[in-house]
Amino acid sequence: MKHLVKTHQIKNLFIASASLLFLSLGLSSCSKNNDEAQMGTSAVIAINAASSASTGQDFYVNNVKMNSSALAYSQNTGYVNVQNATNVQFKSAGTSTVNATSNVNFAAGKKYSVYFTDDNAIVYQENDQTAPSSGKARVRFVNLSQALSAKADVGLNAGAKFISDLAYKAVSAYNEVNAATTFSLYSAGSTSVLLNLPVTIQAGKIYTIYFSGKTTATINYQVVVEN
């Protein structure tokens, strides 16, 4: 009988030890998952919007190069995942020469666009990934043209303006538009078209259209698809 009692005690002790081990492993796994969530992974698009840049640019996050090939003017990366991003830089390709640097605060789970501008500065903005309504697209505009330092207006091609007084380095709100919509750019308050934008807008897509160029003769636009 004593032998049976001792066996049961050993069995119960084994079960209790195993339970504690699994609980410990479970807590360790939860802690690891929580730590990873707190680390904060964001997704970033880097864009070279500096029309005067004579060399391509490399994009760095926390001193780590994120692009595989140099970004020429008007080129951008796809989304790159970054963790705990606190600083971004653009450097002349293949060198340690820093052309622009900025401290950033990227929220975990969010997406951002980071622009290198003609005055060797950085502009960054969150990319809102809210889906457009059925049959629509969402479009926003960014004024990165020094020629438009006195602000800009944007209108539907041969139609009414729907963005007014977009300041230099400012980012507009997103606007829902129909597929195949095109746009026109104006100096603020003017009725004379500076630039027509024969873009291809597709339903279901989210776009950023940015303006660059140092003079009115060199104003240009580029389209970045965000989704």
Summary of the structure (lengths in Angstrom):
residues: 227
radius of gyration: 26.1
end to end distance: 72.6
largest distance: 103.7
contacts: 677
relative contact order: 0.14
helix: 19%
strand: 40%
